[in-house]
Amino acid sequence: MQNSKKYKLYKSGKLWVVGAVAVAGVAVSSNVAHVSADTVSNADAQAVKTTDATQSDKQVQLTASSTDTTTNKATTDDTTKTATVSSTSEKSTVPTTAGTSVTQDQAKDAIGKAQDTVKDDAKTASDAGVEVTTGKTTDVTINDDNASSKTNEVLSDLNKQDQAVKDATAKQQANDQAYQTATTEKTDSTKQGQADLDNATSDLDKQVDTTEKAGIKVNVEVAQSSPEYKDLSGLEGQDLLDAMAYNINLYKQAIANGVASENADTETLAKLTAEYQQKQADYAKANAERDEAVEKGQSDLNNATSDLDKQVEASKNAGLDVSVEVSKVSPKYKDLTGLEVQDLLDAMAYNLDLYNKAVVTGVSTEKADTETLAKLAAEYQKQVADYEAQKAAVDKANADKKAAYEKALEDYMNGTNHTTSMTAQTQTDASSGQYQTFMNATVDQTKGEFTLEHDMNDGVHIIGHGVLKGKVNWKIVSTGDGTETVTISSIELYSYTYTNAYQNQAVNQNINFHVYDNEDNELFSVYHDGNTTFSKTINKTAQINKTFKISPNETSPLARVLFVDDNWIWNTHGQVSTQIKNTNVAPKAPTYEQDPVKPTAPKATVHHVQVVAPAKGQEPAVPVASVKKVTVADMPNADKPQPQKVAVHYYNIKKTPKVEKTATPETPKAVETASILPTTHASESHGGVLLSAMAGLASLGLAFGISKKGKKPN
């Protein structure tokens, strides 16, 4: 067993420290424990694919009439030995106690490290195929009095959960190892056994092919060998390995028996083939004269047919409708059945004379058809030439019209011609008076880039200016019928810059600037007192994905993509919107000229003459052979082990802060400004900034009776 180290960051006071956590690669038990954390990701169990060894349809086993058997040396003495597997797990490394006099920070840090270990081990278990279920997170509040006892209680529970995860991992890996080992041994044995059987079958197939080419009929039978394999359903671990070894030994013996049977059939068939080939040599000699005459006759007919086929092809290329019929001539030959010696030779001479005369007549018929077809093709080609001369001018004119129209139609159907306009609007809560404030917007109508500028007014001076820069992205796609699909895909925020001009003289210096997408999701915010110049790079993209279709000459509705709140004593707002018009115009279809009348292609029928050749002398009796191909039933596959299951749950540790009393000021001030916004935690990452902003605004509302909240534009 090997241990791998994973490194995690944990917080110690105000410092981030790197800690190494040992993770053991072991297997799993089926116990279910309960553990907890903020998030746990479950990895899907990897599916191990096993391929059953299947016989090819062509590998059929046949047996010749032979009683001889031989033992195959490759498989007889090869006995498979049982492999072994262990499911022992290592002990949990999570401590059960944190010691005495533990501070709240030390308690939270110790529990955090322990939960990181459980999470890592749960991740290892999930990667190994264990079904890890994460329960609800438990909130635990600690203080200086109970820090040690609560920490020991939580660590003890995390230790038990971690041990359950390690046990489940060990059991899972042991089952997976047994499954992989059993599957590999089955595959290797099947591959070797099938190779041995395939070699014997290949030798038998070659001999069967040689025998059938010699004219001998071979009956092929299939013999299925089905050993009584053990059922592997539901077996895991060592039980699976033992059962698989038993099945492999049965399989190997069946292969050895099959190889011996096929080798015996191959030898028997080879002897039978040699005897029959000698008889056929005597038969071939008696029919030599017949073969020579038929060869010459077929050559003469083939030459005449070749000339006719060339003319048929040339006539079809010229446009003629030519059909070919087959005329088969069968002279009244003498029956040669049972004839031998001189009687066979005399009867063969008579038949060959009839055959030669029929060949001469057939050659004459095909030559006459060739000449007639050539004349007909020449006449039709002249008619076609006249037609093509008349049609040339019409084709030229119509082709030009068609090309121009199709080009214009394609441009219209697939066009994305359009005009784009963008507008920016600003609203303020104080357009006049002591706290007059403003926001200006400029937009690049081509690129979609925009700039929003606003001032900061403390009631005495314009103390500074803020600038937000970004870009709106859109895409226009043709729908293929002139209509366009417009998608406002996203908005990019480049940067925000604030330039200070005067010191802020207002009592309330809680300035906050916010940027929202069209779904009211906050994209950027910054809090400052207005007294310092700064620049922040945002580089953030927000998806909008607002899609609409516009027909030719139609304009899309004005769509808002961004709005901004500059909140202080008085609030300033701004928004950016875009609008697109489809400028595609459909072309007018042309009027084409009429084509001249095309001449009708003539029809012709020609004949291929075939003369039935005289029969050969009676062949020697064909022996019948029977051989057997052996197939061995495949071993059953191991079942993929069921995933182990384990449940974990985690803790959310809350510290109890010390409350410090503050002295009451002797002279109360008329206005007191909130300077600290509510604090958010990691688990409040979504909406945390928004809650802080709302709390800050609420404090402003209590401190200043003259301040009012401006509405965001719709």
C-alpha positions in Angstrom: 0.0 0.0 0.0 1.4 3.4 -1.0 0.5 6.8 0.6 0.2 9.9 -1.5 0.4 13.4 -0.1 -2.1 16.2 -1.0 -1.3 19.7 0.2 -4.1 22.0 1.5 -4.1 25.6 2.7 -5.4 26.3 6.2 -5.5 29.5 8.2 -3.5 30.0 11.4 -4.3 33.4 12.8 -3.8 35.8 9.9 -1.4 33.6 8.1 -2.1 30.9 5.4 -0.1 27.7 6.1 0.6 24.8 3.8 -0.2 21.4 5.4 0.5 17.9 3.9 -2.3 15.4 4.4 -1.5 11.7 3.8 -4.1 9.9 1.7 -3.9 6.2 1.6 -4.8 4.4 -1.7 -6.8 1.5 -0.1 -10.0 -0.3 -0.6 -13.5 0.1 1.1 -16.2 -1.5 3.4 -19.9 -1.2 3.2 -20.4 0.5 6.6 -22.2 3.8 6.5 -20.9 6.7 8.6 -21.9 10.3 8.9 -19.5 13.2 8.3 -19.8 16.9 7.3 -18.2 19.9 5.4 -19.3 22.8 3.4 -19.0 21.0 0.1 -18.2 17.5 -1.0 -17.9 16.5 -4.7 -18.8 12.9 -5.6 -16.8 11.4 -8.5 -18.7 8.9 -10.7 -17.6 5.3 -10.3 -15.5 4.4 -13.4 -17.2 1.7 -15.4 -14.8 -1.1 -16.2 -15.6 -2.5 -19.6 -15.3 -6.3 -20.2 -15.6 -7.8 -23.6 -16.9 -11.3 -23.9 -14.8 -13.5 -26.2 -17.2 -14.5 -28.9 -16.7 -17.0 -31.7 -16.7 -15.8 -35.3 -19.6 -17.2 -37.4 -17.1 -18.7 -39.8 -15.3 -20.7 -37.1 -17.6 -23.7 -37.2 -16.3 -27.0 -35.8 -16.6 -30.1 -37.9 -15.4 -33.7 -37.4 -14.3 -36.2 -40.1 -14.9 -39.9 -39.7 -11.9 -40.6 -37.6 -11.5 -42.1 -34.2 -7.9 -41.0 -33.6 -7.4 -38.4 -30.9 -4.3 -36.5 -29.8 -3.6 -34.2 -26.8 -2.8 -30.6 -27.5 0.4 -29.7 -25.7 -0.4 -26.0 -25.4 -3.2 -26.4 -22.9 -3.3 -29.9 -21.3 -1.0 -29.2 -18.3 -1.6 -25.5 -17.9 -3.5 -25.3 -14.6 -4.6 -21.8 -13.4 -3.8 -21.0 -9.8 -6.0 -18.8 -7.6 -5.0 -15.2 -7.1 -5.5 -13.5 -3.7 -6.7 -10.1 -2.6 -6.9 -8.2 0.7 -9.4 -5.6 2.0 -7.5 -4.5 5.2 -7.7 -0.7 5.6 -5.3 1.7 7.4 -6.2 3.6 10.5 -7.6 7.1 10.5 -5.1 9.9 10.9 -7.7 12.3 12.4 -6.9 13.0 16.1 -9.7 12.5 18.7 -8.5 15.2 21.0 -7.0 18.7 20.7 -5.4 18.9 24.2 -6.3 21.1 27.2 -6.5 24.9 27.3 -7.4 25.2 23.6 -8.3 28.7 22.4 -11.2 29.3 20.1 -8.9 30.0 17.2 -6.9 26.8 17.9 -10.2 24.8 18.2 -11.5 26.1 14.9 -8.1 25.5 13.2 -7.9 21.9 14.6 -11.4 21.0 13.5 -10.7 22.6 10.1 -7.6 20.5 9.5 -9.5 17.3 10.6 -12.4 18.1 8.2 -9.9 18.7 5.4 -8.5 15.2 6.1 -12.0 13.7 6.0 -12.8 15.6 2.8 -9.6 14.4 1.2 -10.3 10.8 2.2 -13.9 11.1 1.1 -12.7 12.4 -2.3 -10.3 9.4 -2.5 -13.2 7.1 -1.7 -15.4 8.7 -4.3 -12.6 8.5 -6.9 -12.4 4.7 -6.0 -16.1 4.3 -6.8 -17.6 4.6 -3.3 -21.0 6.3 -3.1 -20.2 9.1 -0.6 -23.3 10.9 0.7 -22.8 14.3 2.4 -25.3 15.1 5.2 -26.4 18.5 6.5 -23.7 20.7 8.1 -24.0 21.1 11.9 -23.5 24.5 13.4 -21.3 24.4 16.6 -20.8 27.5 18.7 -17.7 27.6 20.9 -16.5 29.9 23.6 -13.5 30.2 25.8 -15.1 27.8 28.4 -16.1 25.0 26.1 -13.5 25.2 23.4 -11.6 22.1 24.5 -14.6 19.9 25.2 -16.5 20.8 22.0 -13.3 20.3 20.0 -12.7 16.9 21.4 -16.4 15.9 20.8 -16.2 17.0 17.1 -12.8 15.5 16.5 -13.9 12.2 18.0 -16.9 12.1 15.6 -14.7 13.1 12.6 -12.2 10.3 13.5 -15.1 7.8 13.4 -16.3 9.1 10.1 -12.9 9.1 8.5 -12.3 5.5 9.6 -15.6 4.5 8.0 -14.5 6.2 4.8 -11.2 4.5 4.8 -12.9 1.1 5.5 -15.3 1.7 2.6 -12.4 2.7 0.3 -10.4 -0.5 1.2 -13.4 -2.8 0.6 -14.2 -1.0 -2.7 -10.6 -1.3 -4.0 -10.4 -4.9 -2.9 -13.5 -5.8 -4.8 -12.4 -3.8 -7.9 -9.0 -5.5 -7.8 -10.6 -8.9 -7.6 -12.9 -7.9 -10.5 -10.0 -6.6 -12.6 -7.8 -9.7 -11.8 -10.7 -12.2 -12.6 -11.6 -10.3 -15.8 -7.9 -10.2 -16.9 -7.3 -13.9 -16.2 -10.5 -14.8 -18.1 -9.5 -12.6 -21.0 -6.0 -14.0 -21.2 -7.2 -17.6 -20.9 -9.8 -17.0 -23.5 -7.3 -15.3 -25.8 -4.8 -18.2 -25.5 -7.4 -20.9 -25.7 -9.1 -19.4 -28.7 -5.7 -18.9 -30.4 -4.9 -22.7 -29.9 -8.4 -23.6 -31.2 -8.1 -21.1 -34.0 -4.8 -22.6 -35.2 -6.3 -26.1 -35.3 -9.4 -24.7 -37.0 -7.3 -22.8 -39.5 -5.5 -26.0 -40.5 -8.8 -27.8 -40.8 -10.3 -24.9 -42.8 -7.4 -25.0 -45.3 -7.8 -28.7 -45.8 -11.6 -28.4 -46.2 -10.9 -25.6 -48.8 -8.4 -27.8 -50.7 -10.7 -30.8 -50.6 -13.8 -28.8 -51.8 -11.7 -27.2 -54.7 -10.8 -30.8 -55.7 -14.6 -31.4 -56.0 -15.2 -33.5 -52.9 -18.3 -32.7 -50.9 -17.6 -32.0 -47.2 -20.3 -32.0 -44.6 -19.4 -29.6 -41.8 -20.9 -30.1 -38.4 -20.8 -27.9 -35.4 -19.9 -29.4 -32.0 -20.6 -27.2 -29.0 -18.5 -28.0 -25.9 -20.2 -26.5 -22.8 -18.3 -27.1 -19.6 -20.3 -26.8 -16.3 -18.9 -23.4 -15.2 -19.6 -22.0 -11.8 -22.1 -19.1 -11.7 -20.2 -15.8 -10.9 -23.4 -13.8 -10.2 -22.9 -11.6 -7.1 -19.4 -13.0 -6.3 -16.8 -10.5 -5.0 -13.3 -10.6 -3.6 -11.6 -13.9 -3.0 -14.8 -15.9 -3.8 -14.8 -14.4 -7.3 -11.1 -15.2 -7.9 -11.6 -18.9 -6.7 -14.6 -19.4 -8.9 -12.9 -17.8 -11.9 -9.8 -20.1 -11.5 -12.1 -23.1 -11.4 -13.9 -22.1 -14.7 -10.6 -21.3 -16.5 -9.3 -24.8 -15.8 -12.5 -26.3 -17.2 -12.2 -24.0 -20.2 -8.6 -25.0 -20.9 -9.4 -28.8 -20.8 -12.3 -28.2 -23.3 -10.0 -26.3 -25.6 -7.4 -29.2 -25.5 -10.1 -31.8 -26.4 -11.3 -29.6 -29.3 -7.9 -29.1 -30.7 -7.2 -32.9 -30.6 -10.5 -33.6 -32.4 -9.9 -31.1 -35.2 -6.3 -32.2 -35.8 -7.5 -35.8 -36.3 -10.2 -34.6 -38.8 -7.5 -32.7 -40.8 -5.3 -35.7 -41.3 -8.3 -37.9 -42.4 -9.5 -35.4 -44.9 -6.0 -35.0 -46.4 -5.8 -38.7 -47.2 -9.3 -38.8 -48.8 -8.5 -35.8 -51.0 -5.3 -37.4 -52.4 -7.2 -40.5 -53.5 -10.0 -38.5 -55.3 -7.5 -36.2 -57.1 -5.9 -39.2 -58.8 -9.3 -40.3 -60.1 -10.0 -36.9 -61.5 -6.7 -36.8 -63.4 -7.9 -39.8 -65.4 -11.2 -38.1 -66.1 -9.6 -34.8 -67.3 -7.5 -36.7 -69.9 -10.6 -38.2 -71.5 -12.2 -34.8 -72.0 -9.2 -32.9 -73.4 -10.5 -32.8 -76.9 -13.9 -31.4 -75.8 -12.3 -28.6 -73.8 -10.1 -27.5 -76.7 -13.2 -27.2 -79.1 -15.3 -25.4 -76.5 -12.4 -22.9 -75.8 -12.1 -22.0 -79.5 -15.9 -21.7 -80.0 -16.2 -19.5 -76.9 -13.4 -17.3 -78.2 -15.1 -16.7 -81.5 -18.4 -15.8 -79.8 -16.6 -13.6 -77.3 -14.9 -11.6 -80.0 -18.2 -11.0 -81.9 -19.9 -10.1 -78.6 -17.0 -7.7 -77.7 -17.4 -5.8 -81.0 -21.2 -5.6 -80.4 -20.8 -4.4 -76.8 -18.5 -1.6 -77.9 -21.0 -0.4 -80.5 -23.8 -0.7 -77.8 -21.7 1.5 -75.5 -21.0 4.1 -78.2 -24.7 4.2 -79.2 -25.8 4.7 -75.5 -23.2 7.5 -75.2 -24.8 9.1 -78.2 -28.2 9.0 -76.5 -29.8 5.9 -78.1 -32.1 3.6 -76.0 -30.4 0.2 -76.6 -31.5 -3.0 -74.9 -29.6 -6.3 -75.0 -31.3 -9.7 -75.2 -29.7 -13.1 -74.7 -30.3 -15.8 -77.3 -29.3 -19.2 -76.0 -28.8 -22.0 -78.5 -28.9 -25.7 -77.3 -28.1 -28.3 -80.0 -29.4 -31.8 -79.5 -26.3 -33.5 -78.1 -26.0 -37.2 -77.4 -26.2 -38.3 -73.8 -22.7 -39.3 -72.5 -24.0 -40.9 -69.3 -22.3 -44.2 -68.7 -20.2 -44.1 -71.9 -16.6 -45.2 -71.8 -13.6 -45.7 -74.1 -14.5 -45.5 -77.9 -18.2 -45.0 -77.4 -17.4 -41.9 -75.4 -15.0 -40.5 -78.1 -17.4 -41.1 -81.0 -20.3 -39.4 -79.2 -18.1 -36.5 -78.2 -17.0 -36.0 -81.9 -20.7 -35.9 -83.0 -21.5 -33.3 -80.3 -18.6 -31.1 -81.1 -19.7 -30.9 -84.8 -23.1 -29.6 -83.7 -21.5 -27.1 -81.3 -19.1 -25.7 -84.0 -22.0 -25.1 -86.5 -24.1 -23.3 -83.8 -21.1 -21.0 -83.0 -20.7 -19.9 -86.6 -24.4 -19.0 -86.8 -24.2 -17.0 -83.6 -21.1 -15.0 -84.7 -22.9 -14.0 -87.9 -26.0 -12.7 -86.0 -24.0 -10.5 -83.7 -22.0 -8.9 -86.5 -25.2 -8.0 -88.4 -26.6 -6.3 -85.2 -23.3 -4.4 -84.8 -23.6 -2.9 -88.4 -27.3 -1.9 -88.0 -26.7 -0.2 -84.7 -23.8 1.9 -86.1 -26.0 3.3 -88.9 -28.8 4.2 -86.5 -26.4 6.0 -84.1 -24.9 8.1 -86.9 -28.4 9.4 -87.9 -29.4 10.3 -84.4 -26.1 12.1 -83.7 -26.8 14.5 -86.7 -30.2 15.3 -85.2 -28.7 16.0 -81.8 -26.1 18.3 -83.3 -28.8 20.4 -84.9 -30.7 20.6 -81.6 -27.6 21.6 -79.6 -26.8 24.4 -82.1 -30.3 25.9 -81.5 -30.1 25.5 -77.7 -26.7 27.1 -77.3 -27.9 30.7 -77.4 -30.9 30.0 -75.0 -28.6 28.3 -72.5 -26.2 31.2 -72.4 -28.8 33.8 -71.8 -30.7 31.7 -69.1 -27.5 30.8 -67.4 -26.5 34.4 -66.9 -29.9 35.3 -65.5 -29.9 32.3 -63.2 -26.4 32.9 -61.9 -27.2 36.6 -61.1 -30.5 35.7 -59.4 -29.1 32.8 -57.3 -26.2 35.1 -56.2 -28.6 37.8 -55.2 -31.0 35.3 -53.5 -28.1 33.6 -51.6 -26.9 37.1 -50.4 -30.5 37.9 -49.2 -31.2 34.5 -47.5 -27.9 34.3 -45.7 -27.3 38.0 -45.3 -26.6 39.7 -42.0 -26.9 43.3 -43.3 -27.8 45.5 -40.4 -27.4 48.8 -38.7 -26.6 49.1 -35.0 -27.3 51.9 -32.5 -26.5 52.2 -28.8 -27.8 54.8 -26.3 -26.8 55.6 -22.8 -29.1 57.3 -20.3 -28.4 58.8 -16.9 -30.6 59.9 -14.0 -29.6 61.7 -10.8 -31.4 62.2 -7.5 -30.1 65.8 -7.2 -30.1 67.7 -10.5 -29.8 71.1 -8.8 -28.9 72.8 -5.5 -26.0 72.4 -3.1 -25.5 68.7 -3.7 -26.1 68.8 -7.5 -24.5 65.7 -9.1 -24.3 64.3 -12.6 -23.3 61.2 -14.7 -22.3 61.4 -18.3 -22.2 58.5 -20.8 -20.4 58.0 -24.1 -20.6 55.0 -26.4 -18.6 53.7 -29.4 -21.5 52.7 -31.7 -19.3 50.4 -33.8 -17.4 48.4 -31.1 -19.9 48.6 -28.3 -17.4 50.1 -25.9 -18.8 52.6 -23.4 -17.6 55.1 -20.8 -19.7 56.3 -17.8 -18.3 59.4 -15.9 -19.8 60.8 -12.6 -18.8 63.4 -10.1 -18.5 63.5 -6.3 -20.2 66.5 -4.5 -19.7 67.0 -0.8 -21.9 70.1 -0.7 -18.9 72.4 -1.0 -16.8 71.2 -3.9 -16.8 68.6 -6.6 -14.2 66.5 -4.7 -13.6 64.0 -7.5 -14.6 62.1 -10.6 -15.3 58.4 -11.3 -14.9 56.7 -14.7 -16.3 53.2 -15.5 -15.2 51.6 -18.8 -16.6 48.4 -20.5 -18.0 46.9 -23.6 -21.3 45.2 -24.8 -20.9 42.1 -27.0 -23.5 41.0 -29.6 -23.8 38.4 -32.4 -26.0 38.4 -35.5 -26.7 35.1 -37.4 -28.8 34.6 -40.5 -31.7 32.1 -40.2 -31.5 31.3 -44.0 -34.7 33.2 -45.1 -33.6 36.8 -44.8 -34.5 37.0 -41.1 -31.7 37.6 -38.6 -31.2 36.2 -35.1 -29.7 38.8 -32.8 -28.1 37.8 -29.5 -26.8 40.3 -27.0 -24.4 37.8 -25.5 -22.4 39.5 -22.7 -21.1 42.7 -21.1 -17.5 43.2 -20.2 -16.3 45.6 -17.5 -12.7 46.8 -18.1 -11.9 49.2 -15.2 -13.1 51.8 -12.7 -11.0 54.9 -11.9 -11.6 57.6 -9.3 -9.6 60.8 -9.4 -9.6 63.0 -6.2 -9.7 66.8 -6.6 -10.5 68.2 -3.1 -10.6 66.8 0.4 -14.0 65.5 1.4 -15.6 67.9 3.9 -18.9 66.0 4.4 -19.6 64.3 7.7 -20.8 61.3 5.9 -17.8 59.9 3.9 -19.3 56.4 3.2 -19.2 56.5 -0.6 -20.1 53.3 -2.4 -20.2 52.6 -6.2 -22.1 49.6 -7.7 -22.5 48.1 -11.2 -25.4 45.6 -12.0 -26.3 43.5 -15.0 -29.8 43.5 -16.5 -30.9 40.8 -14.0 -29.9 43.0 -11.0 -26.8 40.9 -10.3 -24.0 43.0 -8.9 -20.9 42.8 -11.1 -18.6 45.3 -9.3 -18.6 47.5 -6.2 -16.1 49.7 -4.4 -16.3 51.5 -1.1 -14.1 54.7 -0.3 -14.2 58.1 1.4 -13.5 60.2 -1.8 -10.1 61.5 -0.5 -7.8 59.2 -2.5 -7.2 58.7 -6.2 -7.3 55.0 -7.2 -7.8 52.7 -10.2 -9.3 49.2 -10.1 -9.0 46.7 -13.0 -12.2 44.7 -13.2 -11.8 42.4 -16.2 -15.1 40.7 -15.6 -17.7 39.4 -18.1 -21.4 38.9 -17.4 -23.6 36.8 -19.6 -26.7 38.5 -20.9 -27.9 36.0 -23.7 -30.9 38.1 -24.7 -32.0 36.8 -28.2 -34.6 38.0 -30.6 -35.4 37.7 -34.3 -35.9 40.6 -36.7 -37.4 40.4 -40.2 -36.1 42.4 -43.1 -36.5 46.2 -42.5 -37.5 45.5 -38.9 -35.9 47.1 -35.9 -35.3 45.3 -32.6 -36.6 46.8 -29.3 -34.3 48.9 -27.2 -32.7 46.5 -24.8 -31.0 47.5 -21.5 -27.7 45.8 -20.8 -26.2 47.6 -17.7 -27.0 50.0 -15.0 -24.9 51.8 -12.3 -25.5 53.2 -8.8 -23.2 55.8 -7.3 -24.5 56.0 -3.7 -23.6 58.7 -1.2 -25.4 61.7 0.2 -27.3 61.8 -3.1 -27.4 58.8 -5.5 -26.5 58.8 -9.2 -27.6 56.2 -11.8 -26.8 55.3 -15.4 -27.8 52.7 -17.9 -26.7 51.4 -21.4 -29.1 50.1 -24.1 -28.7 48.8 -27.7 -30.9 48.5 -30.8 -30.4 46.7 -34.2 -32.2 47.0 -37.6 -32.3 44.3 -40.3 -31.5 45.9 -43.7 -31.8 42.7 -46.0 -33.8 43.2 -49.3 -35.2 40.2 -51.3 -34.3 40.0 -55.1 -36.9 39.6 -57.9 -37.0 36.3 -59.8 -35.9 36.4 -63.5 -38.0 35.3 -66.6 -36.2 32.6 -68.6 -36.4 31.9 -72.4 -38.0 28.6 -73.7 -35.7 25.7 -74.7 -36.0 24.2 -78.2 -37.6 20.7 -78.6 -35.0 17.9 -78.1 -35.1 15.0 -80.6 -36.4 11.7 -79.4 -33.8 9.0 -79.0 -34.5 5.9 -81.2 -34.8 2.5 -79.6 -32.9 -0.6 -80.7 -32.6 -4.2 -79.6 -29.5 -6.4 -80.2 -28.7 -10.0 -79.3 -26.0 -11.8 -77.4 -25.8 -15.4 -78.7 -24.8 -18.1 -76.3 -24.2 -21.7 -77.4 -24.6 -24.4 -74.8 -21.4 -26.4 -74.8 -21.6 -30.2 -74.9 -21.3 -32.0 -71.6 -18.1 -33.7 -70.4 -17.7 -37.4 -69.9 -19.1 -38.8 -66.7 -17.0 -37.7 -63.7 -15.8 -40.2 -61.2 -18.1 -40.6 -58.2 -17.6 -37.9 -55.6 -16.9 -39.1 -52.1 -18.6 -37.5 -49.1 -16.6 -36.5 -46.1 -17.7 -35.3 -42.7 -15.6 -33.2 -40.4 -16.4 -31.4 -37.1 -15.4 -28.0 -35.9 -15.4 -27.6 -32.1 -16.6 -24.4 -30.3 -16.1 -24.0 -26.6 -18.7 -22.0 -24.7 -17.3 -18.9 -23.2 -16.8 -18.5 -19.5 -19.3 -16.3 -17.7 -18.2 -12.7 -17.0 -17.5 -11.5 -13.5 -20.2 -9.0 -12.2 -18.9 -5.5 -11.7 -18.8 -5.0 -7.9 -21.6 -2.9 -6.4 -20.3 0.4 -5.0 -19.7 0.7 -1.3 -21.7 3.4 0.5 -20.7 5.7 3.2 -22.2 8.9 4.6 -20.4 11.9 6.0 -21.4 15.2 7.6 -19.4 18.3 8.6 -19.4 21.1 11.1 -19.6 24.9 10.8 -17.6 26.2 13.8 -18.7 29.6 15.1 -16.5 31.5 17.6 -18.0 33.7 20.4 -16.3 37.1 20.2 -15.4 39.0 23.4 -17.6 42.1 23.9 -15.6 45.2 24.8 -17.4 48.2 26.4 -16.8 51.7 25.0 -16.8 54.9 26.9 -19.8 57.3 26.4 -18.7 60.6 24.8 -19.1 63.7 27.1 -20.6 65.9 24.4 -23.0 64.1 22.0 -22.6 65.0 18.3 -25.6 66.0 16.2 -24.7 63.5 13.5 -22.8 60.2 13.9 -21.7 58.3 10.8 -21.4 54.5 10.5 -17.9 53.6 9.5 -17.9 49.8 9.5 -20.1 47.7 7.2 -21.4 44.3 8.2 -18.8 41.4 7.9 -19.5 38.5 5.6 -18.0 35.0 5.7 -16.9 32.5 3.0 -20.2 30.7 3.1 -21.9 34.1 2.3 -20.0 34.7 -0.9 -23.2 34.9 -2.9 -24.9 38.1 -2.0 -22.4 39.1 0.6 -21.4 42.3 -1.0 -25.0 43.2 -1.6 -25.8 42.7 2.2 -22.9 44.9 3.1 -24.1 47.6 0.8 -27.6 47.4 2.2 -26.3 47.7 5.8 -24.2 50.7 4.9 -27.1 52.4 3.2 -29.3 51.7 6.2 -26.8 53.4 8.5 -26.7 56.4 6.2 -30.5 56.7 6.3 -30.5 56.8 10.2 -27.6 59.3 10.3 -28.9 61.8 7.8 -32.5 63.0 7.6 -31.7 64.9 4.4 -30.5 61.7 2.5 -32.9 59.7 0.3 -32.6 56.4 -1.6 -32.8 56.6 -5.4 -34.5 53.9 -7.4 -32.7 51.9 -10.0 -34.1 52.5 -13.5 -36.1 49.6 -14.9 
